[in-house]
């Protein structure tokens, strides 16, 4: 289960970072690519950002549930 957590964490971080770059390119904030200024890349980046955020959120939530104690 620990390996799955590492994979989920790495995948979440990579998705967030790539999503941010693609949003920047699609919004023409990061020029110099064939993706620059094309709104579909901003939308794809936003979807990837949400997926990465969900992966990281689920990882943090699962770790909190494992270490939590009931009082």
N, C-alpha and C positions, 0 to 999 in steps of 0.2 A: 504494500500500500504506500510505502514511503517513496518508492520509485515513481509511482503514478502521481504523487503530489509534486515531485520535482518536475516531471514532464508537463503537468498542468500549469505550474508556475512559470516555467520557461516559455511555454506556448502563449500564455497570457501576456507576458512582458513583450514578446516578439510581436504579437498581434497589435498591442497598444502602440508600440513604436512605429511599426509599418503603417498602421492606420493614421497616426499623426503625420507621417511624411506624405502619405497619399492625399490627406486632406489639404496639407500645405501646397502640394503640387497642383491639385485640382482647383484650389482657390487662387492659384498663381502667386502664392507667397514665396514658394521655392521654385523659381524659374530655371530653365535649362534642360527640360526633359520633354519628351513627346506627350507626357501627361499634363504638362503645365497649361493652366487655363481651361481645362476640360472638366466640366462639372461632374461627369459620371465618375471620375476618379475621387472627387471629394465625397460623393455618396458612398462609393465602395469603401473608402477609408473610414467613413463614419460607421458603417456596418462592422468593419473589422475592429474598430475601436470599441464598439459595444460588445462584441464577442470576447475580445481580450479582457475588457473590464468585468464581464460576467465570469470568465474563468478565474480571474484573480479574486473576485468577490466570493465565489464558491469555495476557493481554496482557504481564504481567511476564515470564512464561516465554518468550514469543516474542522479547521485546526482549533478554533474556539470551542467547538462542541466537544472535541476530544479532551481538551485540558480543563474544561469547565467542571466545577463541582457544585452540587446542589446544597443549598443551606436551608 
